[in-house]
Amino acid sequence: MTPILEIDNGPIRPVTRVRTKEKALSRVVDLVEERVQQSRPRRIAVLHADAEGEAWLIKKEAQDRLDPDELLVSELNPILSIHVGPGVFGLAFSTGA
């Protein structure tokens, strides 16, 4: 099982689990889509730790489904990477001014 975690102004908390990385890609975009709803502007960052392939897949899905005003791909910083390990990917977002 692949856990999906969230950080929202505080500690990391579990959100859900899915069976495969492919399902995780789609589910992460689902969760962001629920949170941003009609908010504008949408700034999205795809983050990964040694998971560049997954990062580009989630970028494509985020671009298609979230219609971001700004979208970038970046590696996680080393501090976070140490805690989550290689193969991790995710989305960060910001809405409003």
C-alpha positions in Angstrom: 0.0 0.0 0.0 1.2 3.5 -0.9 0.4 6.1 1.8 -0.7 9.6 0.8 0.4 12.2 3.3 -0.5 15.9 3.8 1.3 18.8 5.4 -0.9 21.8 6.1 0.5 24.4 8.5 1.7 21.7 10.9 2.8 18.1 11.2 2.6 15.5 8.5 -0.7 13.6 8.7 -1.9 10.5 6.8 -4.8 11.2 4.3 -5.4 7.8 2.7 -3.7 4.7 1.2 -3.9 3.4 -2.4 -2.6 0.1 -3.8 -0.3 1.4 -6.6 1.9 4.4 -7.5 -0.2 4.9 -10.6 -3.3 5.3 -8.4 -1.4 7.5 -6.0 -0.6 9.9 -9.0 -4.2 10.3 -9.8 -5.4 10.5 -6.2 -2.9 13.2 -5.3 -4.3 15.3 -8.1 -7.8 14.5 -7.0 -7.0 15.8 -3.5 -5.5 19.0 -4.7 -8.4 19.5 -7.1 -10.8 19.3 -4.1 -8.8 21.8 -2.2 -8.3 24.5 -4.8 -11.8 24.3 -6.3 -12.4 27.7 -8.1 -9.5 29.6 -6.4 -7.3 31.7 -8.6 -4.4 32.1 -9.2 -3.2 28.5 -8.9 0.4 27.9 -8.3 1.4 24.2 -8.4 4.8 22.6 -7.7 5.5 19.0 -8.4 8.1 17.7 -6.0 10.0 14.5 -6.0 12.9 12.6 -4.5 14.6 10.5 -7.2 11.3 10.0 -8.9 11.7 12.1 -12.0 9.5 9.8 -14.2 6.6 10.0 -11.8 7.1 13.7 -11.4 6.6 14.3 -15.2 3.5 12.0 -15.2 1.9 13.9 -12.3 2.9 17.2 -13.9 1.0 16.2 -17.1 -2.1 15.2 -15.1 -2.0 18.4 -12.9 -1.6 20.5 -16.1 -4.6 18.8 -17.7 -6.9 18.7 -14.7 -6.0 21.7 -12.5 -5.3 24.4 -15.2 -2.6 26.1 -13.1 -1.4 29.6 -13.7 2.1 28.5 -12.8 3.5 24.9 -12.7 7.0 23.8 -11.9 8.9 20.6 -11.2 11.6 20.4 -8.6 13.5 17.9 -6.5 12.7 17.9 -2.7 15.2 19.5 -0.6 17.7 17.2 1.1 16.2 17.6 4.6 12.8 16.3 3.5 14.3 13.7 1.2 16.2 12.1 4.2 12.9 11.6 6.0 10.8 10.3 3.1 13.4 8.4 1.1 13.8 8.0 -2.7 10.8 7.4 -5.0 8.6 10.0 -3.3 6.6 12.5 -5.3 3.8 15.0 -4.6 2.2 18.3 -5.2 2.4 21.6 -3.4 0.0 24.4 -4.1 -0.9 27.9 -3.4 -4.0 29.9 -4.3 -4.8 33.6 -4.0 -2.7 36.7 -4.1 
